[in-house]
Amino acid sequence: PPPQPHHPLARFGETRTRVRSNHAFIGPDSHVQAPLPGWTQTAGTILISPQMGARFCMFFAAMEAGGQSGDPSPGMERFAYVLEGEAEARVE
């Protein structure tokens, strides 16, 4: 939900998000959900990626029931937290 009118981030154009050469903070006010390539029934929110200067990628994946992940990029490992519901993992 957007900040309430009295909240300091309610003013247009203000955000706590900062991306610098040695760190990044992507505040919830800057989260944008979009489809993740190769994933089904999933909306992703990229928090940090090599395109932003990092040597890793971190994202939220909001999966609907029956959603499936795509393959990780070459040379990338994947680690997951399940915050709500349950998940089944298969390695092929």
C-alpha positions in Angstrom: 0.0 0.0 0.0 1.2 3.6 -0.6 2.4 5.6 2.3 -0.3 7.5 4.3 -0.5 11.3 3.6 1.3 12.1 6.9 4.1 9.7 6.2 7.5 11.3 5.1 7.6 9.2 1.9 4.2 10.4 0.8 5.7 13.4 -1.0 6.0 12.7 -4.7 9.4 11.5 -5.8 10.8 10.7 -2.3 12.1 7.3 -1.6 14.6 5.6 0.7 16.0 3.5 -2.2 19.7 4.1 -2.8 22.0 2.3 -5.3 25.7 3.1 -5.0 28.9 1.5 -6.3 29.4 -0.5 -3.1 25.9 -1.1 -1.8 22.2 -0.9 -2.6 19.0 -0.6 -0.6 15.8 -1.1 -2.6 13.0 0.0 -0.2 9.6 -1.5 -0.3 8.3 1.7 -1.9 10.4 0.9 -5.0 9.5 -2.8 -5.3 8.1 -3.6 -8.8 6.7 -7.0 -9.5 7.2 -8.5 -13.0 7.2 -11.9 -14.6 10.5 -13.9 -14.1 11.8 -15.5 -17.3 11.1 -19.2 -17.4 9.0 -19.2 -14.3 5.2 -20.0 -14.3 2.5 -18.4 -12.1 5.1 -16.3 -10.4 5.7 -12.5 -9.9 9.2 -11.5 -9.1 10.7 -8.5 -7.4 14.5 -8.0 -8.2 16.3 -6.6 -5.2 19.9 -6.7 -6.5 21.5 -8.1 -9.6 24.8 -8.1 -11.6 23.2 -5.4 -13.9 23.3 -3.2 -10.8 26.9 -4.0 -10.1 26.6 -6.9 -7.7 28.2 -10.3 -8.1 25.0 -12.0 -7.2 21.2 -11.8 -7.7 18.6 -11.6 -5.0 14.9 -11.4 -5.6 11.4 -12.2 -4.1 9.4 -14.8 -6.0 5.6 -14.6 -5.2 4.5 -18.0 -6.5 0.9 -19.0 -6.9 -0.2 -22.6 -6.2 1.3 -24.8 -9.0 3.9 -22.2 -9.9 7.3 -23.5 -11.1 10.7 -21.9 -11.1 12.9 -21.6 -14.2 16.5 -22.9 -14.3 19.1 -20.7 -12.7 21.5 -18.8 -14.9 24.8 -20.7 -15.6 27.2 -20.5 -12.7 24.5 -19.4 -10.3 23.3 -21.2 -7.2 19.8 -20.9 -5.7 18.8 -20.6 -2.1 15.1 -20.2 -1.1 13.1 -19.3 2.0 9.4 -20.2 2.1 7.7 -17.5 3.9 4.1 -18.7 3.6 2.5 -22.0 2.5 4.6 -24.9 1.4 6.9 -25.8 -1.5 8.2 -29.0 -3.2 11.7 -29.0 -4.5 13.0 -31.4 -7.2 16.5 -31.3 -8.6 16.9 -32.7 -12.1 
